[in-house]
Amino acid sequence: MTALAVIASEVREAVSKETMNNIDKKIISLLAQDIPLVERPFEALASKLGTQEAELIKKLKAYKKSGQMRKLAAVSNHRKIGFKYNAMVVWNIPEDKSEKTGEIMATFNGVSHCYQRSKFQGWKYNLYTMIHGKTKKECFDLAAKIAKKTGFEDNMVLFSSKEYKKTGVKY
């Protein structure tokens, strides 16, 4: 794990400018950055904010409870931990089956993202899974396992050819 990040934009959008105080802004900004890989990361963050670990955790729980923050998630740099290949696998799934199928796809270890988009003229795919593997074969094998488990085989495996940006949003 190289970073622990809150979906800062979600927090920012949910909290109006009138209700955000300076500590809220500092917390959002701090959580949008890499978090130290130490035994007590929230203690280290709280120290940077000039507060106690328990106070920071209390504030994060309040964001969650109020709906101002939907999730706090670990984000790892897959290349740094040995996963050299990533593929966007696009799937053609009947609309009435897409939600349940997406839930199944998201359970596979190797799938970091799974989301739905609308089909449009000339593009029949509506479910997308981002798959990471140490080899291209691993990615193809995982796509095949997903197809077998879901019963939907109409897909296309698209490998990245170049990565232009791999950073989170900074506030």
N, C-alpha and C positions, 0 to 999 in steps of 0.2 A: 504494500500500500504506500503510495507516495503522497496522497492527499486525502483529507476528510473535508468534504465540502457540503455546505447547506445550499440548497437551491436558492441562492441569494435573490434572484430576480422575483421568485415567488413571494419571498418575504417582503421585498421592497414594494411589489405591486399590492400586496394585501394590507400594508400599513400605510395609511395616508401620511403625507408630509406633516400634517398638523399633529398627529399623535406620535410620530417618531421623535425620540429624544436623542441626544448625542451618544448615549451608551448603546441604544439600538443600532445606530449607524456604525459605531465601532465594532459591535459584535458581527453585524452582517459583513462588513469589510474584512474582518479577521477570518471569518469562516469561509470566505471565498478564496482564501489563500491556502497553501500547503500547511498542514498541521504537523507539528513535530512528532516523530516516531519515538515516543518515550512511553514509559509505563503509565503515566497519568497525563495524557494530552490535554484534558480539560483544565487541569491544575496549571499547566504551562500557559495555556491561553488566558486563563483568569489572571495570572500574574502579569501578562502583557497588558491586560485591561485595567490593572490596579484593583482587582477584586479577589474574592475567594472562589474556589472551585464550586462550592455548594451554591453560591449566588449565581454563577454563570449557568449551572445546570438548572436551577430554578427558573431562570429567565428563558432558557431554551424550552423547558416544559410548558411555560406559559405561552410562548409563541405557538407551540404545537396545539395546545388545548384551545386557543383562540382561533386557530385556523390560519394564523399569520405565517406559519411555517408548515409545509406539508410533510417534508422528510429531511432527514440528515443522513447523508450517504457517504460511504467510502468509495473513492474513485482511485483505481490503480492505473498506472501506466503499463499497459499490457506488453509493450515492447521491452521495457526494462526488466520484466520478470520472465522473459523467454518466449512470449507469444509473438512470433515474428509476422504472422499472417493474420489478416482480418478480412472478412468477406461480408458484404451486405447480401443477404439472401432475401430475394423478393418472392412473394408467394401469391398465387391466385386462389383466393379462398371465397366461397359463396358468402355474401354479406351476412346472411342469417347464421352463419357458422363462425364468423371471424372473431367474435369476442371469446368464445370458449376455446377456439383453436389457439388464439394468441396467448391465453392463460396457460395452455399446455406447453407451447413453445417457450414461454418465459421461464419454465421450470428447469430447462436443460442447463447443466453447468457449462459453459462455453458460450452461452448466449448472454451478452452484456446489455443489449437493448432489444426490445420487441415493441413495435408500435404499429398502429393502423393508419392508413391514409386512404383517400378516395381514389377509386379507379377513374380514368379519364380516357377519352378517345385515343386509341393507339397504344394504350398502356393498361394492361389487364391486371396488374399486381396491386394488392391492397394491404398485405401484411408484410412487415419488414423485420428481419432478425439480423443483428450484428453478431457475427460469430468470430471467435478468436481461436487460433490454433498455432502449434509449433511448426506445422507443415501445412501445405495446401491440402494434402490428403486428409489430414485431421479435419479440416474445415468441410471438405466434401463428405467425409464419413458422418460428421455430425448432422449436416443437412439431410443426409439419407436416413439417419435415425429419427430425426424430427418428422420427415415425410412418412416413415413407417408408423410412428406413434400416432400421428394425426390423421393418417389416411389421405392426405393431400400431397400429391407429388409434383404438381405444376409449379415449378420454381425456377429461378435463375440465380446462379452464384456469381456475384460480382466482386472481384478482388480489387483492393485499393492499389493504385499504381504509384501514387505519391501522396505523402501527408504534408499538408500546408500549414496546419495549425493544431497544436495539442495543448491548449491552455484553457483554463476556466475564465469566466467573466470576472473582472476585477472591479471593485467598487471603492 
